[in-house]
Amino acid sequence: MAPLQKRALYSLIIGVIFAVALILLFVAKGDVTTFDEDSGFRLIVYALWIGVPLAYLVIMNLTLRKPGQVDERDRLIMEHAPRTQFLSVLFSLMAWVIVLTEAFRDQGQVPVIYLTLIMISTLIIGTIAQSLGILIGYWRGVNNG
Amino acid sequence: MARVAKIRNRIRRLRFDHDEMTQEDLANRAGCTRQTIIALEQGKYVPSIELAFRIAKVFGVTLEEVFQYEESSQ
């Protein structure tokens, strides 16, 4: 397994664990209104939200900086990964729009808290999808030209 | 009729002809990772011109002796 492939796999596992933990945290705390009312809970979510993408960036940068760890094929795979990222983010935003429209159609307005949740989920999905894009690149293979 | 192009290589053969050079050794000398050499030998990756020249230089042969361009009609 290539060093970048290994890092992408670790990042994917960390990202999925983080996403599941966040969902479980919300379920355990009640519903999304708790996030709005409980400042302690908000602080935990913000810390996780900023911490995990930062950890991801550190992991990736450490891999890229080491000499001989990444070559032209790895770079090519990394260049293709944003396609997966873009599609994942696009579909997640579409899902948010459909779900929120259907859930709050009667009220005629969506609670402000959902803006934060959409941002958090977009960041998490973007991070997970980048790792997934890299792993798909290794699986499918890439070519110059 | 569509034309299908394929680039084949003789890297595995050349490694064995050069004192059974390991993939790791070739990767270090050509400046790439062992996984890229594996992908090249399996025909799963076509290298850049630069890497192709570096690999040929390691074996001390011309580019055409390592890589062959084949075109066929389908």
Backbone of each chain as ProteinMPNN parsed JSONL, in Angstrom:
{"seq_chain_A": "MAPLQKRALYSLIIGVIFAVALILLFVAKGDVTTFDEDSGFRLIVYALWIGVPLAYLVIMNLTLRKPGQVDERDRLIMEHAPRTQFLSVLFSLMAWVIVLTEAFRDQGQVPVIYLTLIMISTLIIGTIAQSLGILIGYWRGVNNG", "coords_chain_A": {"N_chain_A": [[0.84, -1.192, 0.0], [0.597, 2.189, -0.9], [2.184, 5.063, 0.679], [0.545, 7.402, 0.732], [-1.936, 6.299, 0.173], [-2.319, 4.747, 2.418], [-2.486, 6.745, 4.38], [-4.787, 8.032, 3.487], [-6.659, 6.062, 3.921], [-6.573, 5.846, 6.736], [-7.452, 8.425, 7.359], [-10.01, 8.342, 6.302], [-11.223, 6.418, 7.949], [-11.012, 7.737, 10.433], [-12.595, 9.984, 9.857], [-15.127, 8.824, 9.359], [-15.65, 7.634, 11.851], [-15.743, 9.947, 13.406], [-17.959, 11.266, 12.256], [-20.022, 9.441, 12.842], [-19.853, 9.482, 15.635], [-20.595, 12.105, 16.137], [-23.228, 12.128, 15.215], [-24.346, 10.285, 17.006], [-23.951, 11.71, 19.344], [-25.691, 13.849, 19.007], [-28.098, 12.433, 18.937], [-28.102, 11.321, 21.524], [-28.234, 13.606, 23.058], [-30.719, 14.555, 22.588], [-32.486, 16.453, 20.483], [-31.908, 18.639, 17.625], [-32.497, 21.116, 18.71], [-31.387, 21.204, 21.223], [-28.765, 21.751, 20.703], [-28.913, 24.386, 20.089], [-29.65, 25.481, 22.501], [-27.978, 24.528, 24.609], [-24.938, 25.583, 25.648], [-22.561, 24.301, 26.35], [-22.662, 21.887, 25.008], [-22.622, 22.849, 22.427], [-20.041, 23.858, 22.357], [-18.504, 21.516, 22.509], [-19.177, 20.315, 20.086], [-18.256, 22.262, 18.274], [-15.526, 22.17, 18.834], [-14.887, 19.569, 18.009], [-15.58, 19.768, 15.369], [-13.776, 21.63, 14.316], [-11.397, 20.484, 15.099], [-11.123, 17.844, 13.915], [-10.983, 18.179, 10.984], [-8.613, 19.668, 11.035], [-6.785, 17.833, 12.094], [-6.843, 16.049, 10.003], [-5.707, 17.602, 7.947], [-3.125, 17.919, 8.985], [-2.209, 15.242, 9.006], [-2.227, 14.682, 6.227], [-0.464, 16.646, 5.262], [1.914, 15.926, 6.551], [2.466, 13.555, 5.263], [2.813, 14.432, 2.632], [5.023, 16.058, 2.81], [7.231, 14.502, 3.5], [10.191, 13.333, 2.023], [10.246, 11.342, -0.947], [7.952, 9.934, -0.4], [5.7, 10.508, -1.837], [4.906, 10.325, -5.232], [4.744, 11.056, -8.822], [2.47, 9.611, -9.687], [0.922, 9.392, -7.373], [0.385, 12.101, -6.989], [-1.149, 12.635, -9.211], [-3.381, 11.08, -8.691], [-4.275, 12.434, -6.444], [-4.996, 14.82, -7.61], [-7.251, 14.082, -8.982], [-9.043, 13.416, -7.016], [-10.74, 15.577, -5.974], [-13.033, 15.482, -7.611], [-14.714, 13.448, -6.67], [-15.13, 14.528, -4.187], [-16.486, 16.918, -4.811], [-18.897, 15.949, -5.977], [-19.956, 14.483, -3.813], [-20.368, 16.485, -1.871], [-22.158, 18.089, -3.252], [-24.392, 16.343, -3.559], [-24.987, 15.939, -0.858], [-25.793, 18.486, -0.079], [-28.015, 18.772, -1.691], [-29.63, 16.811, -0.553], [-29.986, 17.919, 2.009], [-31.486, 20.228, 1.341], [-33.84, 19.105, 0.231], [-34.818, 17.542, 2.408], [-35.088, 19.486, 4.496], [-36.864, 21.284, 3.289], [-39.152, 19.713, 2.976], [-39.633, 19.039, 5.668], [-40.086, 21.5, 6.972], [-41.993, 22.832, 5.525], [-44.635, 23.552, 6.189], [-44.312, 25.452, 8.261], [-43.05, 27.482, 6.936], [-40.539, 28.52, 7.297], [-37.067, 27.868, 8.058], [-35.356, 26.747, 10.956], [-32.643, 28.695, 12.26], [-30.436, 27.326, 13.272], [-29.942, 25.19, 11.611], [-28.296, 26.114, 9.596], [-25.726, 26.107, 10.649], [-25.474, 23.359, 11.098], [-25.609, 22.391, 8.497], [-23.255, 23.427, 7.468], [-21.357, 22.132, 9.103], [-21.828, 19.441, 8.412], [-21.201, 19.527, 5.69], [-18.475, 20.067, 5.707], [-17.492, 17.787, 7.017], [-18.336, 15.762, 5.263], [-16.958, 16.569, 2.979], [-14.305, 16.183, 3.797], [-14.245, 13.397, 4.31], [-14.939, 12.489, 1.764], [-12.774, 13.314, 0.232], [-10.693, 11.611, 1.055], [-11.879, 9.229, 0.299], [-12.009, 9.625, -2.451], [-9.285, 9.568, -3.087], [-8.67, 6.912, -2.412], [-10.356, 5.568, -4.221], [-9.137, 6.383, -6.55], [-6.672, 4.986, -6.407], [-7.658, 2.431, -6.566], [-9.034, 2.318, -9.047], [-7.099, 3.268, -10.76], [-4.893, 5.525, -12.51], [-3.953, 7.523, -15.347], [-1.42, 9.201, -17.272], [-2.227, 11.769, -19.544]], "CA_chain_A": [[0.0, 0.0, 0.0], [1.374, 3.433, -0.99], [2.029, 5.869, 1.898], [-0.625, 8.293, 0.631], [-3.11, 5.423, 0.23], [-2.447, 4.383, 3.839], [-2.965, 7.939, 5.099], [-6.18, 8.27, 3.062], [-7.476, 5.054, 4.606], [-6.665, 6.271, 8.145], [-8.289, 9.629, 7.403], [-11.393, 7.916, 6.045], [-11.698, 5.756, 9.177], [-11.181, 8.798, 11.444], [-13.73, 10.797, 9.427], [-16.381, 8.069, 9.557], [-15.84, 7.52, 13.305], [-16.128, 11.284, 13.855], [-19.331, 11.526, 11.797], [-20.924, 8.573, 13.628], [-19.817, 9.999, 17.01], [-21.36, 13.353, 16.141], [-24.655, 11.763, 15.084], [-24.723, 9.664, 18.282], [-23.969, 12.797, 20.323], [-26.949, 14.565, 18.796], [-29.187, 11.526, 19.342], [-28.043, 11.2, 22.991], [-28.593, 14.891, 23.679], [-32.115, 14.891, 22.295], [-32.575, 16.824, 19.068], [-31.08, 19.785, 17.242], [-32.782, 22.312, 19.525], [-30.44, 21.162, 22.338], [-27.561, 22.41, 20.198], [-29.196, 25.817, 20.143], [-29.85, 25.94, 23.884], [-26.886, 24.095, 25.482], [-23.667, 26.152, 25.161], [-21.52, 23.288, 26.549], [-22.807, 20.942, 23.897], [-22.168, 23.577, 21.239], [-18.587, 23.965, 22.453], [-17.958, 20.195, 22.168], [-19.364, 20.12, 18.635], [-17.339, 23.17, 17.569], [-14.155, 21.653, 19.011], [-14.756, 18.403, 17.119], [-15.753, 20.258, 14.01], [-12.526, 22.264, 13.896], [-10.294, 19.56, 15.403], [-10.954, 16.711, 12.986], [-10.379, 18.608, 9.712], [-7.231, 20.082, 11.3], [-6.017, 16.588, 12.205], [-6.766, 15.522, 8.63], [-4.729, 18.416, 7.224], [-1.799, 17.598, 9.523], [-1.869, 13.901, 8.503], [-1.93, 14.774, 4.794], [0.744, 17.447, 5.056], [3.077, 15.145, 6.991], [2.719, 12.585, 4.191], [3.284, 15.1, 1.426], [6.31, 16.719, 3.027], [8.33, 13.532, 3.59], [10.744, 13.057, 0.697], [10.126, 9.981, -1.457], [6.687, 9.313, 0.011], [4.676, 10.767, -2.851], [5.481, 10.541, -6.558], [3.827, 11.653, -9.809], [1.202, 8.865, -9.74], [0.162, 9.81, -6.187], [-0.077, 13.48, -7.221], [-2.209, 12.534, -10.223], [-4.55, 10.553, -7.976], [-4.766, 13.521, -5.586], [-5.633, 15.828, -8.465], [-8.556, 13.571, -9.413], [-9.901, 13.224, -5.836], [-11.795, 16.587, -5.792], [-14.264, 15.135, -8.338], [-15.536, 12.695, -5.708], [-15.46, 15.497, -3.139], [-17.496, 17.832, -5.342], [-20.17, 15.239, -6.126], [-20.461, 14.146, -2.475], [-20.861, 17.722, -1.243], [-23.34, 18.488, -4.023], [-25.52, 15.478, -3.203], [-25.368, 16.166, 0.545], [-26.546, 19.753, -0.047], [-29.325, 18.484, -2.292], [-30.375, 16.06, 0.46], [-30.379, 18.888, 3.034], [-32.546, 21.091, 0.797], [-35.078, 18.322, 0.107], [-35.295, 17.167, 3.751], [-35.531, 20.686, 5.237], [-38.056, 21.831, 2.618], [-40.294, 18.862, 3.311], [-39.88, 19.073, 7.113], [-40.54, 22.811, 7.46], [-42.851, 23.467, 4.522], [-45.809, 24.144, 6.845], [-43.923, 26.651, 9.028], [-42.612, 28.523, 6.001], [-39.169, 28.967, 7.616], [-36.175, 26.839, 8.605], [-34.591, 27.288, 12.09], [-31.284, 29.169, 11.923], [-29.456, 26.331, 13.703], [-29.627, 24.279, 10.493], [-27.181, 26.675, 8.809], [-24.498, 25.568, 11.25], [-25.441, 21.909, 10.865], [-25.29, 22.175, 7.071], [-21.82, 23.723, 7.321], [-20.605, 21.042, 9.751], [-21.945, 18.212, 7.61], [-20.483, 19.732, 4.421], [-17.045, 19.943, 5.989], [-17.212, 16.375, 7.314], [-18.5, 14.99, 4.012], [-15.842, 16.962, 2.109], [-13.086, 15.535, 4.302], [-14.375, 11.952, 4.069], [-14.967, 12.252, 0.314], [-11.417, 13.48, -0.328], [-10.0, 10.339, 1.318], [-12.545, 8.228, -0.539], [-11.569, 9.914, -3.82], [-7.902, 9.081, -3.216], [-8.724, 5.438, -2.399], [-10.953, 5.155, -5.502], [-8.077, 6.615, -7.548], [-5.72, 3.856, -6.341], [-8.378, 1.221, -6.971], [-9.322, 2.374, -10.476], [-5.886, 3.577, -11.503], [-4.901, 6.77, -13.281], [-2.934, 7.56, -16.39], [-1.071, 10.504, -17.83], [-2.755, 11.983, -20.881]], "C_chain_A": [[0.885, 1.256, 0.0], [1.151, 4.277, 0.27], [0.799, 6.778, 1.886], [-1.926, 7.499, 0.751], [-3.398, 5.04, 1.69], [-3.032, 5.545, 4.642], [-4.433, 8.214, 4.768], [-7.124, 7.302, 3.768], [-7.664, 5.428, 6.083], [-7.601, 7.469, 8.277], [-9.758, 9.289, 7.201], [-11.988, 7.286, 7.299], [-11.969, 6.802, 10.262], [-12.431, 9.633, 11.13], [-15.062, 10.117, 9.686], [-16.681, 7.944, 11.057], [-16.345, 8.859, 13.868], [-17.587, 11.583, 13.487], [-20.339, 10.721, 12.619], [-21.016, 9.095, 15.071], [-20.678, 11.259, 17.132], [-22.864, 13.072, 16.07], [-25.155, 11.185, 16.4], [-24.846, 10.712, 19.381], [-25.281, 13.576, 20.233], [-28.141, 13.724, 19.253], [-29.253, 11.441, 20.866], [-28.523, 12.47, 23.685], [-30.052, 15.282, 23.422], [-32.278, 15.204, 20.827], [-31.745, 18.078, 18.793], [-31.329, 21.047, 18.073], [-31.852, 22.387, 20.742], [-29.166, 21.91, 21.958], [-27.703, 23.924, 20.312], [-29.203, 26.34, 21.578], [-28.659, 25.64, 24.803], [-25.531, 24.592, 24.95], [-22.51, 25.16, 25.302], [-21.489, 22.295, 25.403], [-22.282, 21.573, 22.6], [-20.644, 23.641, 21.177], [-17.919, 22.644, 22.038], [-18.02, 19.982, 20.647], [-18.408, 21.007, 17.844], [-15.901, 22.658, 17.637], [-13.896, 20.466, 18.075], [-14.738, 18.836, 15.656], [-14.459, 20.87, 13.468], [-11.359, 21.281, 14.039], [-10.057, 18.49, 14.371], [-10.414, 17.147, 11.614], [-8.918, 19.057, 9.878], [-6.315, 18.862, 11.375], [-5.804, 15.978, 10.828], [-5.696, 16.276, 7.834], [-3.303, 18.095, 7.667], [-1.328, 16.248, 8.977], [-1.44, 13.973, 7.037], [-0.638, 15.541, 4.531], [2.008, 16.701, 5.447], [3.461, 14.144, 5.903], [3.361, 13.265, 2.991], [4.675, 15.704, 1.587], [7.48, 15.75, 3.07], [8.874, 13.235, 2.201], [10.588, 11.585, 0.315], [8.833, 9.269, -1.103], [5.617, 9.421, -1.084], [5.363, 11.001, -4.198], [4.41, 11.058, -7.526], [2.47, 10.946, -9.876], [0.309, 9.25, -8.56], [-0.429, 11.204, -6.393], [-1.237, 13.5, -8.218], [-3.511, 12.061, -9.573], [-5.156, 11.656, -7.103], [-5.491, 14.593, -6.393], [-7.028, 15.392, -8.904], [-9.556, 13.47, -8.251], [-10.991, 14.287, -5.674], [-13.092, 16.311, -6.557], [-15.236, 14.418, -7.408], [-16.033, 13.642, -4.624], [-16.601, 16.411, -3.595], [-18.865, 17.153, -5.423], [-20.787, 14.916, -4.766], [-21.076, 15.362, -1.795], [-22.151, 18.174, -1.932], [-24.568, 17.668, -3.615], [-25.961, 15.682, -1.75], [-26.173, 17.458, 0.675], [-27.944, 19.575, -0.641], [-30.217, 17.77, -1.279], [-30.871, 16.993, 1.569], [-31.575, 19.721, 2.558], [-33.875, 20.339, 0.75], [-35.666, 18.031, 1.496], [-35.842, 18.386, 4.502], [-36.794, 21.298, 4.609], [-39.292, 21.026, 3.01], [-40.661, 18.947, 4.796], [-40.497, 20.395, 7.585], [-41.441, 23.561, 6.477], [-44.036, 24.2, 5.184], [-45.472, 25.441, 7.586], [-43.502, 27.813, 8.122], [-41.232, 29.07, 6.303], [-38.38, 27.838, 8.266], [-35.409, 27.436, 9.789], [-33.138, 27.593, 11.722], [-30.214, 28.126, 12.233], [-29.022, 25.4, 12.558], [-28.509, 24.808, 9.601], [-25.856, 26.121, 9.308], [-24.374, 24.078, 10.956], [-25.094, 21.582, 9.412], [-23.791, 22.384, 6.842], [-20.967, 22.595, 7.906], [-20.633, 19.789, 8.861], [-21.183, 18.332, 6.29], [-18.985, 19.532, 4.612], [-16.655, 18.479, 6.234], [-17.278, 15.542, 6.031], [-17.35, 15.306, 3.038], [-14.556, 16.257, 2.488], [-13.113, 14.037, 4.003], [-14.269, 11.655, 2.568], [-13.592, 12.424, -0.335], [-10.617, 12.181, -0.152], [-10.558, 9.25, 0.416], [-12.108, 8.387, -2.001], [-10.16, 9.4, -4.078], [-7.897, 7.558, -3.297], [-9.327, 4.898, -3.705], [-9.912, 5.299, -6.625], [-7.067, 5.477, -7.578], [-6.371, 2.577, -6.859], [-8.598, 1.187, -8.486], [-8.078, 2.579, -11.324], [-6.037, 4.876, -12.268], [-3.815, 6.683, -14.341], [-2.637, 8.983, -16.801], [-1.69, 10.604, -19.214], [-4.109, 11.374, -21.108]], "O_chain_A": [[1.809, 1.368, 0.805], [0.076, 4.229, 0.868], [0.102, 6.91, 2.891], [-2.894, 7.964, 1.353], [-4.547, 5.011, 2.131], [-3.934, 5.369, 5.461], [-5.22, 8.58, 5.64], [-8.233, 7.664, 4.16], [-8.771, 5.339, 6.615], [-8.432, 7.525, 9.182], [-10.637, 9.866, 7.84], [-13.124, 7.584, 7.67], [-13.007, 6.771, 10.924], [-13.22, 9.946, 12.021], [-16.009, 10.74, 10.166], [-17.822, 8.123, 11.483], [-17.255, 8.893, 14.696], [-18.35, 12.09, 14.309], [-21.372, 11.242, 13.038], [-22.099, 9.147, 15.655], [-21.396, 11.441, 18.115], [-23.661, 13.696, 16.771], [-26.239, 11.532, 16.867], [-25.722, 10.624, 20.241], [-25.893, 13.914, 21.246], [-29.073, 14.235, 19.874], [-30.341, 11.485, 21.44], [-29.134, 12.421, 24.753], [-30.544, 16.253, 23.997], [-32.213, 14.297, 19.997], [-30.971, 18.516, 19.643], [-30.479, 21.936, 18.134], [-31.558, 23.474, 21.24], [-28.568, 22.608, 22.778], [-26.741, 24.638, 20.593], [-28.819, 27.479, 21.841], [-28.366, 26.437, 25.694], [-25.034, 24.095, 23.94], [-21.587, 25.162, 24.488], [-20.429, 21.921, 24.902], [-21.603, 20.93, 21.799], [-20.038, 23.501, 20.114], [-16.917, 22.638, 21.323], [-17.059, 19.536, 20.021], [-17.815, 20.564, 16.86], [-15.16, 22.699, 16.656], [-12.844, 20.367, 17.442], [-13.974, 18.323, 14.838], [-14.094, 20.655, 12.312], [-10.452, 21.252, 13.207], [-8.915, 18.245, 13.982], [-9.465, 16.535, 11.122], [-8.093, 18.856, 8.987], [-5.223, 18.849, 10.806], [-4.73, 15.458, 10.522], [-4.884, 15.668, 7.137], [-2.391, 18.007, 6.846], [-0.185, 16.119, 8.538], [-0.422, 13.4, 6.651], [0.176, 15.148, 3.695], [3.039, 16.811, 4.785], [4.644, 13.916, 5.654], [4.318, 12.757, 2.408], [5.414, 15.843, 0.613], [8.601, 16.118, 2.719], [8.106, 12.919, 1.292], [10.773, 10.695, 1.146], [8.644, 8.111, -1.475], [4.759, 8.551, -1.232], [6.302, 11.792, -4.285], [3.318, 11.446, -7.112], [1.442, 11.588, -10.094], [-0.901, 9.417, -8.715], [-1.576, 11.466, -6.029], [-2.179, 14.281, -8.081], [-4.592, 12.573, -9.865], [-6.376, 11.803, -7.026], [-6.462, 15.192, -5.931], [-7.889, 16.231, -9.168], [-10.767, 13.443, -8.471], [-12.098, 13.935, -5.266], [-14.142, 16.844, -6.197], [-16.424, 14.738, -7.363], [-17.186, 13.578, -4.198], [-17.558, 16.645, -2.856], [-19.87, 17.716, -4.989], [-21.996, 15.057, -4.582], [-22.161, 15.285, -1.219], [-23.107, 18.588, -1.277], [-25.639, 18.218, -3.359], [-27.15, 15.608, -1.439], [-27.127, 17.52, 1.45], [-28.92, 20.15, -0.158], [-31.403, 18.077, -1.156], [-32.012, 16.888, 2.018], [-32.552, 19.894, 3.287], [-34.907, 20.861, 1.172], [-36.856, 18.243, 1.731], [-36.929, 18.328, 5.075], [-37.681, 21.77, 5.32], [-40.339, 21.588, 3.332], [-41.839, 18.93, 5.152], [-41.331, 20.405, 8.49], [-41.626, 24.772, 6.589], [-44.391, 25.312, 4.792], [-46.237, 26.404, 7.549], [-43.592, 28.979, 8.507], [-40.785, 29.999, 5.631], [-38.941, 26.969, 8.934], [-34.859, 28.53, 9.659], [-32.497, 26.851, 10.977], [-29.2, 28.048, 11.538], [-27.9, 24.895, 12.538], [-27.844, 24.029, 8.919], [-24.989, 25.723, 8.53], [-23.297, 23.595, 10.606], [-24.379, 20.62, 9.135], [-23.146, 21.622, 6.122], [-19.99, 22.159, 7.297], [-19.602, 19.169, 8.599], [-20.589, 17.36, 5.822], [-18.317, 18.908, 3.788], [-15.639, 17.997, 5.733], [-16.395, 14.73, 5.754], [-16.839, 14.414, 2.362], [-13.809, 15.792, 1.628], [-12.136, 13.475, 3.509], [-13.605, 10.704, 2.155], [-13.28, 11.764, -1.326], [-9.956, 11.713, -1.079], [-9.814, 8.454, -0.157], [-11.868, 7.4, -2.696], [-9.87, 8.865, -5.148], [-7.212, 6.977, -4.139], [-8.862, 3.887, -4.233], [-9.82, 4.458, -7.52], [-6.648, 5.048, -8.653], [-5.725, 1.751, -7.504], [-8.377, 0.161, -9.13], [-8.009, 2.12, -12.464], [-7.141, 5.282, -12.629], [-2.887, 5.879, -14.245], [-3.489, 9.865, -16.696], [-1.679, 9.635, -19.974], [-4.662, 11.487, -22.202]]}, "seq_chain_B": "MARVAKIRNRIRRLRFDHDEMTQEDLANRAGCTRQTIIALEQGKYVPSIELAFRIAKVFGVTLEEVFQYEESSQ", "coords_chain_B": {"N_chain_B": [[-14.531, 2.722, -37.337], [-13.001, 2.404, -34.169], [-9.948, 3.562, -32.812], [-7.663, 1.988, -30.704], [-5.29, 2.715, -28.342], [-2.343, 1.511, -26.767], [0.1, 1.378, -24.247], [2.793, -0.532, -23.791], [5.198, -2.135, -21.628], [8.587, -3.196, -20.863], [9.578, -3.512, -18.347], [9.691, -5.404, -16.217], [11.064, -7.544, -17.41], [13.497, -6.265, -18.042], [14.386, -5.641, -15.491], [15.017, -8.146, -14.474], [17.008, -8.829, -16.219], [18.955, -7.133, -15.397], [20.631, -8.063, -13.171], [18.569, -9.112, -11.571], [17.212, -6.905, -10.437], [15.561, -5.289, -7.777], [12.134, -4.193, -7.283], [11.966, -2.132, -5.504], [14.558, -1.105, -5.531], [14.735, -0.176, -8.177], [12.705, 1.722, -8.085], [13.77, 3.547, -6.221], [16.006, 4.435, -7.627], [14.867, 5.535, -9.901], [13.32, 7.475, -8.866], [10.674, 7.249, -7.852], [7.756, 5.692, -6.285], [7.626, 2.312, -4.939], [5.163, 1.216, -5.38], [4.328, 2.476, -7.674], [6.019, 1.367, -9.576], [5.106, -1.251, -9.445], [2.474, -0.853, -10.4], [3.105, -0.001, -12.979], [4.343, -2.282, -14.072], [2.216, -3.998, -14.061], [0.707, -2.917, -15.993], [-1.095, -0.986, -15.321], [-0.64, 1.658, -15.139], [0.408, 4.513, -16.923], [3.372, 6.125, -17.35], [4.691, 9.526, -16.873], [6.433, 11.41, -19.393], [8.868, 12.207, -18.372], [9.356, 10.465, -16.162], [9.42, 8.089, -17.566], [11.724, 8.421, -19.122], [13.594, 8.517, -17.054], [13.449, 5.93, -16.028], [14.321, 4.453, -18.231], [16.913, 5.403, -18.329], [17.982, 4.369, -15.981], [18.207, 1.68, -16.665], [19.938, 1.961, -18.722], [19.216, 2.077, -21.385], [17.4, 2.877, -24.465], [14.36, 4.858, -24.685], [12.424, 3.575, -26.249], [13.126, 0.96, -25.983], [12.195, 0.267, -23.592], [9.525, 1.13, -23.378], [6.682, 0.502, -25.423], [4.648, 1.677, -27.989], [1.488, 0.801, -28.932], [-0.983, 0.439, -31.392], [-4.31, -0.28, -32.188], [-7.143, -1.298, -34.182], [-10.627, -1.255, -33.456]], "CA_chain_B": [[-13.737, 1.896, -36.416], [-12.278, 3.192, -33.168], [-8.558, 3.144, -32.603], [-7.32, 1.831, -29.296], [-3.835, 2.773, -28.152], [-1.873, 0.933, -25.516], [1.55, 1.486, -24.056], [3.316, -1.694, -23.062], [6.585, -1.936, -21.197], [9.391, -4.393, -20.582], [10.287, -3.216, -17.093], [9.953, -6.639, -15.462], [12.126, -8.267, -18.143], [14.739, -5.5, -17.881], [14.848, -5.772, -14.091], [15.655, -9.462, -14.318], [18.255, -8.788, -17.003], [19.925, -6.312, -14.651], [20.929, -8.751, -11.892], [17.33, -9.249, -10.804], [17.017, -5.663, -9.674], [14.264, -5.302, -7.09], [11.232, -3.071, -7.602], [12.338, -1.064, -4.569], [15.798, -0.528, -6.038], [14.401, 0.586, -9.393], [11.914, 2.883, -7.647], [14.692, 4.514, -5.612], [16.89, 5.013, -8.651], [14.071, 6.313, -10.863], [12.657, 8.567, -8.145], [9.227, 7.056, -7.677], [7.507, 4.721, -5.216], [7.58, 0.914, -5.386], [3.793, 0.962, -5.839], [4.229, 2.945, -9.063], [6.693, 0.338, -10.391], [4.163, -2.382, -9.492], [1.385, -0.451, -11.306], [3.666, 0.026, -14.339], [4.552, -3.666, -14.525], [0.896, -4.615, -14.269], [0.055, -2.202, -17.091], [-2.187, -0.179, -14.777], [-0.254, 3.06, -15.119], [1.296, 5.005, -17.976], [4.123, 7.206, -16.684], [4.959, 10.769, -17.594], [7.626, 11.298, -20.249], [10.035, 12.382, -17.505], [9.612, 9.218, -15.427], [9.776, 7.073, -18.567], [13.147, 8.634, -19.439], [14.409, 8.163, -15.879], [13.48, 4.462, -15.949], [15.199, 4.004, -19.324], [18.273, 5.771, -17.958], [18.426, 3.406, -14.961], [18.598, 0.448, -17.365], [20.943, 2.293, -19.725], [18.682, 1.778, -22.725], [16.574, 3.964, -25.014], [12.961, 4.85, -24.246], [11.687, 2.572, -27.045], [13.459, -0.395, -25.518], [11.411, 0.026, -22.364], [8.087, 1.35, -23.654], [6.255, 0.334, -26.808], [3.327, 2.22, -28.28], [0.757, -0.087, -29.849], [-2.291, 0.967, -31.791], [-5.1, -1.294, -32.896], [-8.503, -0.861, -34.536], [-11.664, -2.13, -32.879]], "C_chain_B": [[-12.949, 2.765, -35.435], [-10.867, 2.642, -32.986], [-8.264, 3.097, -31.118], [-5.796, 1.801, -29.167], [-3.453, 2.19, -26.8], [-0.358, 1.089, -25.429], [1.998, 0.309, -23.192], [4.728, -1.378, -22.605], [7.266, -3.261, -20.865], [10.154, -4.233, -19.259], [10.645, -4.492, -16.329], [11.123, -7.416, -16.088], [13.47, -7.595, -17.905], [15.286, -5.586, -16.454], [15.593, -7.087, -13.913], [16.971, -9.537, -15.095], [19.348, -7.98, -16.305], [20.106, -6.876, -13.242], [19.714, -8.845, -10.974], [17.121, -8.07, -9.856], [15.621, -5.681, -9.029], [13.425, -4.087, -7.513], [11.605, -1.855, -6.754], [13.581, -0.324, -5.083], [15.539, 0.346, -7.264], [13.643, 1.864, -9.018], [12.825, 3.962, -7.058], [15.554, 5.218, -6.661], [16.122, 5.894, -9.636], [13.329, 7.471, -10.196], [11.153, 8.452, -8.115], [9.01, 6.026, -6.566], [7.442, 3.299, -5.808], [6.196, 0.574, -5.959], [3.607, 1.407, -7.292], [4.901, 1.941, -10.007], [5.768, -0.873, -10.54], [3.045, -2.08, -10.502], [1.86, -0.443, -12.765], [3.798, -1.391, -14.889], [3.225, -4.38, -14.799], [0.116, -3.949, -15.406], [-1.096, -1.334, -16.627], [-1.865, 1.313, -14.76], [0.686, 3.38, -16.28], [2.049, 6.196, -17.391], [4.229, 8.476, -17.523], [6.214, 10.535, -18.435], [8.888, 11.333, -19.375], [10.379, 11.087, -16.766], [10.03, 8.105, -16.39], [11.258, 7.191, -18.932], [14.049, 8.228, -18.262], [14.551, 6.653, -15.755], [14.426, 3.908, -17.026], [16.665, 4.268, -18.976], [18.844, 4.797, -16.918], [18.926, 2.126, -15.622], [19.674, 0.696, -18.427], [20.503, 1.947, -21.13], [17.85, 2.966, -23.23], [15.125, 3.794, -24.535], [12.162, 3.743, -24.938], [11.988, 1.144, -26.603], [12.704, -0.743, -24.232], [9.913, 0.1, -22.662], [7.776, 1.192, -25.139], [4.822, 0.852, -26.963], [2.641, 1.324, -29.3], [-0.633, 0.467, -30.127], [-3.047, -0.112, -32.524], [-6.499, -0.743, -33.185], [-9.52, -1.828, -33.955], [-12.995, -1.915, -33.553]], "O_chain_B": [[-12.311, 3.741, -35.83], [-10.635, 1.433, -33.005], [-8.568, 4.028, -30.373], [-5.113, 0.986, -29.788], [-4.167, 2.363, -25.813], [0.357, 0.947, -26.42], [1.624, 0.187, -22.025], [5.375, -0.47, -23.127], [6.622, -4.283, -20.626], [11.25, -4.769, -19.097], [11.77, -4.639, -15.85], [12.032, -7.875, -15.397], [14.461, -8.26, -17.603], [16.499, -5.601, -16.243], [16.653, -7.141, -13.289], [17.915, -10.213, -14.686], [20.532, -8.139, -16.604], [19.768, -6.227, -12.252], [19.82, -8.678, -9.759], [16.89, -8.23, -8.658], [14.635, -6.045, -9.669], [13.947, -3.098, -8.028], [11.566, -0.715, -7.216], [13.644, 0.905, -5.07], [16.055, 1.459, -7.372], [13.904, 2.939, -9.558], [12.671, 5.146, -7.36], [15.794, 6.423, -6.591], [16.658, 6.878, -10.145], [12.779, 8.339, -10.873], [10.439, 9.432, -8.326], [9.974, 5.542, -5.972], [7.232, 3.117, -7.008], [6.066, -0.23, -6.882], [2.84, 0.807, -8.045], [4.408, 1.696, -11.107], [5.658, -1.449, -11.622], [2.706, -2.915, -11.341], [1.119, -0.827, -13.67], [3.414, -1.666, -16.026], [3.14, -5.253, -15.663], [-0.993, -4.366, -15.737], [-1.972, -0.977, -17.416], [-2.714, 2.133, -14.411], [1.619, 2.635, -16.578], [1.427, 7.176, -16.979], [3.902, 8.493, -18.71], [6.958, 9.58, -18.211], [9.843, 10.592, -19.608], [11.533, 10.661, -16.743], [10.887, 7.283, -16.067], [11.96, 6.186, -19.038], [15.128, 7.668, -18.459], [15.622, 6.146, -15.422], [15.225, 3.01, -16.762], [17.543, 3.463, -19.287], [20.023, 4.445, -16.961], [19.933, 1.553, -15.206], [20.251, -0.25, -18.965], [21.32, 1.568, -21.969], [17.63, 3.934, -22.502], [14.73, 2.734, -24.05], [11.341, 3.066, -24.318], [11.19, 0.233, -26.828], [12.601, -1.909, -23.85], [9.14, -0.763, -22.245], [8.509, 1.682, -25.998], [3.925, 0.517, -26.189], [3.155, 1.113, -30.399], [-1.349, 0.9, -29.224], [-2.49, -0.788, -33.389], [-6.97, 0.17, -32.506], [-9.321, -3.043, -33.953], [-13.979, -2.564, -33.198]]}, "name": "protein", "num_of_chains": 2, "seq": "MAPLQKRALYSLIIGVIFAVALILLFVAKGDVTTFDEDSGFRLIVYALWIGVPLAYLVIMNLTLRKPGQVDERDRLIMEHAPRTQFLSVLFSLMAWVIVLTEAFRDQGQVPVIYLTLIMISTLIIGTIAQSLGILIGYWRGVNNGMARVAKIRNRIRRLRFDHDEMTQEDLANRAGCTRQTIIALEQGKYVPSIELAFRIAKVFGVTLEEVFQYEESSQ"}
